[in-house]
């Protein structure tokens, strides 16, 4: 069992199922599927909990009924929510607009800025994962680099992400820089970067290093809901790395976890992933 800290969001997802693909100016009917636990903190964290790890979530939520529901759901699923910060702002629902082919569009209000405090001593942590726009993430990452594995998602902007393993999707990377993929990764993550992993849906994932690159295939799955696939890949990758797997084997495990995620009608990983982890 590893001690893993996640700096990531905890969301209340409201899922609206459309009757046809989303088109500009079109008219659509939808079915409200209700609210569900979501966000990178839950989507990444629960698979790691099911894999037997102690997972602590660093995030912020409000002090209203929706926030109480979020904390109760996350805690019942085994996430350690003792490091969450509570503010006085209402907790909005994040709208997930789902089309019949399982693709989703996310609509959410602007998030209240979250400022991290003084970094903790990371000596007792086996991994730190960052998937947040919180102010101060780079300071926590720098404090952790010499003590634990640091994995981070590439931000939507060009902010620093000091880490050993940087993750993004091909679509999020396109048009970002004229540098090579590896060179661009180093400008974001720093000289301690070991691998820059780029996912590409059904085409698998590629890891770039200072010496070249290598790829792993995706695991074939019936796509029902793509929500959380990237988060599931990241959690499978982290699980592999803290269990001392090679980067190739860790990426293959991430691809396997992602295949369970897309075949499940939920934001968080589904029962199939839990059953798989109980069998290995």
C-alpha positions as CSV (number, residue, x, y, z in Angstrom):
1,X,0.0,0.0,0.0
2,X,1.3,3.4,-0.9
3,X,0.4,6.9,0.5
4,X,-0.7,9.0,-2.5
5,X,-1.7,12.7,-2.4
6,X,-3.9,14.1,-5.1
7,X,-4.3,17.8,-5.7
8,X,-7.4,17.7,-7.9
9,X,-11.0,18.8,-8.1
10,X,-14.0,17.2,-6.5
11,X,-17.1,17.9,-8.6
12,X,-20.9,17.3,-8.5
13,X,-21.6,16.2,-12.1
14,X,-25.1,16.7,-13.6
15,X,-25.4,14.5,-16.6
16,X,-27.7,15.4,-19.5
17,X,-28.1,12.7,-22.2
18,X,-28.8,14.2,-25.6
19,X,-30.8,12.4,-28.3
20,X,-28.3,13.2,-31.1
21,X,-24.8,14.7,-31.6
22,X,-24.4,18.3,-30.4
23,X,-24.6,20.8,-33.2
24,X,-24.3,24.6,-33.2
25,X,-27.8,26.2,-33.6
26,X,-29.5,22.8,-33.3
27,X,-32.5,21.7,-31.2
28,X,-31.9,18.8,-28.8
29,X,-33.9,16.7,-26.4
30,X,-32.2,15.5,-23.3
31,X,-32.7,13.1,-20.4
32,X,-31.5,14.3,-17.0
33,X,-29.6,11.4,-15.4
34,X,-29.2,13.2,-12.1
35,X,-26.1,14.1,-10.2
36,X,-23.1,12.0,-9.6
37,X,-19.6,12.2,-7.9
38,X,-17.0,13.4,-10.3
39,X,-13.9,15.5,-10.9
40,X,-10.3,14.5,-11.2
41,X,-10.0,13.8,-7.5
42,X,-12.7,11.2,-7.5
43,X,-12.0,9.8,-11.0
44,X,-8.3,9.3,-10.3
45,X,-8.5,8.6,-6.6
46,X,-11.1,5.8,-6.4
47,X,-9.2,3.4,-8.6
48,X,-6.2,3.9,-6.4
49,X,-8.3,3.3,-3.3
50,X,-9.6,0.1,-4.8
51,X,-6.0,-0.9,-5.6
52,X,-5.3,-0.8,-1.9
53,X,-3.6,2.6,-1.5
54,X,-4.2,5.4,1.1
55,X,-5.4,8.3,-1.0
56,X,-5.7,11.9,0.4
57,X,-7.4,14.6,-1.6
58,X,-6.3,18.2,-1.5
59,X,-9.1,20.4,-2.9
60,X,-11.8,22.9,-1.9
61,X,-15.5,22.7,-1.7
62,X,-18.3,24.9,-0.4
63,X,-20.2,24.7,2.9
64,X,-23.7,24.0,1.4
65,X,-25.8,20.9,0.9
66,X,-24.2,19.9,-2.4
67,X,-20.7,20.1,-0.8
68,X,-21.9,18.0,2.2
69,X,-23.2,15.4,-0.4
70,X,-19.8,15.4,-2.2
71,X,-17.8,14.9,1.0
72,X,-20.1,12.1,2.1
73,X,-19.9,10.3,-1.2
74,X,-16.2,10.7,-1.5
75,X,-15.6,9.5,2.1
76,X,-18.0,6.5,1.7
77,X,-15.9,5.5,-1.3
78,X,-12.7,5.5,0.8
79,X,-11.1,8.8,-0.1
80,X,-9.3,10.6,2.7
81,X,-11.0,14.1,2.7
82,X,-9.2,15.4,5.8
83,X,-7.1,17.9,3.7
84,X,-10.1,19.5,1.9
85,X,-10.6,23.2,2.4
86,X,-14.2,24.4,2.8
87,X,-15.2,27.9,1.7
88,X,-18.4,29.9,2.0
89,X,-19.3,29.9,-1.7
90,X,-22.1,27.8,-3.1
91,X,-21.1,24.5,-4.8
92,X,-22.3,24.6,-8.5
93,X,-23.1,21.5,-10.5
94,X,-20.9,20.8,-13.5
95,X,-22.9,20.0,-16.5
96,X,-21.9,17.0,-18.6
97,X,-23.6,17.0,-22.0
98,X,-23.5,13.4,-23.3
99,X,-24.1,12.4,-26.9
100,X,-25.3,8.9,-28.0
101,X,-21.8,7.9,-29.0
102,X,-20.5,8.5,-25.5
103,X,-18.7,11.8,-26.1
104,X,-19.2,14.6,-23.6
105,X,-19.1,18.4,-23.5
106,X,-18.4,20.0,-20.1
107,X,-20.0,23.2,-19.1
108,X,-19.1,24.8,-15.7
109,X,-18.9,28.2,-14.1
110,X,-15.6,29.9,-13.4
111,X,-14.0,28.2,-10.3
112,X,-13.2,30.2,-7.2
113,X,-9.4,30.5,-6.9
114,X,-7.9,28.1,-4.5
115,X,-4.6,29.0,-2.9
116,X,-2.5,26.2,-1.3
117,X,-0.8,26.9,2.0
118,X,2.7,25.9,3.0
119,X,3.8,22.6,1.5
120,X,3.8,19.6,3.8
121,X,6.8,17.4,4.4
122,X,6.4,14.8,1.6
123,X,8.8,12.3,3.3
124,X,5.8,10.0,4.2
125,X,4.2,10.2,0.8
126,X,5.0,7.8,-2.0
127,X,3.5,9.9,-4.8
128,X,2.0,13.3,-5.5
129,X,-0.4,13.8,-8.4
130,X,-1.3,17.3,-9.6
131,X,-4.4,18.0,-11.7
132,X,-5.5,21.4,-10.5
133,X,-5.2,25.1,-11.2
134,X,-4.8,25.9,-7.5
135,X,-2.3,28.6,-6.8
136,X,0.9,27.2,-5.4
137,X,0.9,23.8,-7.1
138,X,4.4,24.4,-8.4
139,X,5.7,25.1,-4.9
140,X,4.2,21.9,-3.5
141,X,5.7,20.0,-6.5
142,X,9.1,21.5,-6.0
143,X,9.0,20.6,-2.3
144,X,8.1,17.0,-3.2
145,X,10.5,16.3,-6.1
146,X,13.4,15.1,-4.0
147,X,11.2,13.0,-1.7
148,X,8.6,11.3,-3.7
149,X,7.3,10.5,-7.2
150,X,5.6,13.6,-8.7
151,X,3.1,13.1,-11.6
152,X,1.2,16.0,-13.1
153,X,-1.3,16.8,-15.8
154,X,-0.3,19.5,-18.3
155,X,-2.3,22.6,-17.5
156,X,-4.6,24.4,-20.0
157,X,-2.1,27.3,-20.0
158,X,1.7,27.4,-19.9
159,X,2.1,27.4,-16.1
160,X,5.0,25.5,-14.6
161,X,4.4,21.8,-13.7
162,X,7.6,20.5,-12.0
163,X,7.3,16.7,-12.1
164,X,9.0,13.4,-13.0
165,X,6.1,12.3,-15.2
166,X,4.0,14.8,-17.2
167,X,0.7,13.6,-18.8
168,X,-1.5,15.2,-21.5
169,X,-3.8,14.2,-24.3
170,X,-2.9,14.6,-28.0
171,X,-5.8,17.0,-28.5
172,X,-4.6,19.2,-25.5
173,X,-1.1,19.3,-26.8
174,X,-1.8,20.2,-30.4
175,X,-0.8,23.7,-31.4
176,X,0.9,24.4,-28.1
177,X,4.5,24.8,-29.3
178,X,6.8,24.4,-32.3
179,X,9.4,22.6,-30.1
180,X,9.6,18.9,-30.2
181,X,7.3,17.1,-27.7
182,X,10.1,16.3,-25.3
183,X,11.6,19.8,-25.5
184,X,8.3,21.4,-24.8
185,X,7.7,19.0,-21.9
186,X,11.0,20.1,-20.3
187,X,10.0,23.8,-20.5
188,X,6.9,22.9,-18.4
189,X,8.2,20.2,-16.1
190,X,11.9,21.1,-15.7
191,X,15.1,19.1,-16.0
192,X,13.9,16.4,-13.6
193,X,11.3,15.2,-16.2
194,X,11.7,11.5,-17.0
195,X,8.7,10.9,-19.2
196,X,6.2,13.0,-21.1
197,X,3.1,10.7,-21.7
198,X,0.7,11.7,-24.4
199,X,-2.6,9.8,-24.6
200,X,-4.6,9.5,-27.9
201,X,-7.8,7.7,-27.1
202,X,-8.2,4.5,-29.2
203,X,-4.7,5.0,-30.6
204,X,-3.1,4.3,-27.3
205,X,-0.4,6.4,-25.6
206,X,3.1,7.5,-26.3
207,X,5.9,8.3,-23.8
208,X,8.6,10.7,-24.9
209,X,12.0,10.8,-23.2
210,X,15.3,12.5,-23.8
211,X,16.4,9.6,-25.9
212,X,13.3,9.0,-28.0
213,X,9.8,7.7,-27.6
214,X,7.8,4.4,-27.3
215,X,4.1,3.6,-27.5
216,X,1.5,1.3,-25.9
217,X,-1.8,0.3,-27.5
218,X,-5.2,1.1,-26.2
219,X,-7.3,-1.7,-24.8
220,X,-10.3,-2.4,-26.9
221,X,-13.6,-1.6,-25.2
222,X,-17.2,-0.8,-25.9
223,X,-17.4,3.0,-25.4
224,X,-20.4,4.1,-23.3
225,X,-19.1,7.2,-21.6
226,X,-15.7,8.8,-22.1
227,X,-15.9,10.9,-18.9
228,X,-12.9,10.2,-16.7
229,X,-11.0,8.1,-19.2
230,X,-7.9,10.3,-18.9
231,X,-8.1,10.3,-15.1
232,X,-8.4,6.5,-15.1
233,X,-5.3,6.2,-17.3
234,X,-3.4,8.5,-14.9
235,X,-4.5,6.4,-11.8
236,X,-3.5,3.2,-13.5
237,X,-0.1,4.6,-14.5
238,X,0.5,5.9,-10.9
239,X,-0.5,2.5,-9.5
240,X,2.0,0.8,-11.8
241,X,4.8,3.2,-10.9
242,X,4.4,3.0,-7.1
243,X,4.4,-0.8,-7.5
244,X,7.7,-0.5,-9.3
245,X,6.5,-1.5,-12.8
246,X,8.4,-0.2,-15.8
247,X,7.0,2.8,-17.5
248,X,5.8,0.7,-20.4
249,X,4.0,-1.7,-18.1
250,X,2.6,1.1,-16.0
251,X,1.2,2.8,-19.2
252,X,-0.3,-0.6,-20.2
253,X,-2.0,-0.7,-16.8
254,X,-3.3,2.8,-17.4
255,X,-4.7,1.8,-20.7
256,X,-6.5,-1.1,-19.1
257,X,-8.0,1.1,-16.4
258,X,-9.1,3.6,-19.0
259,X,-10.9,0.8,-21.0
260,X,-13.0,0.0,-17.9
261,X,-13.8,3.7,-17.5
262,X,-15.1,4.3,-21.0
263,X,-17.3,1.2,-20.7
264,X,-19.1,2.5,-17.6
265,X,-22.0,4.9,-17.3
266,X,-20.4,7.0,-14.6
267,X,-17.8,9.7,-14.0
268,X,-15.9,7.7,-11.4
269,X,-14.4,4.3,-12.3
270,X,-17.0,1.5,-12.4
271,X,-17.6,-1.8,-10.8
272,X,-15.7,-3.6,-13.6
273,X,-12.5,-1.9,-12.6
274,X,-13.1,-2.8,-8.9
275,X,-13.7,-6.4,-9.8
276,X,-10.5,-6.5,-11.9
277,X,-8.4,-5.1,-9.1
278,X,-9.9,-7.6,-6.7
279,X,-8.8,-10.4,-9.0
280,X,-5.1,-9.4,-9.6
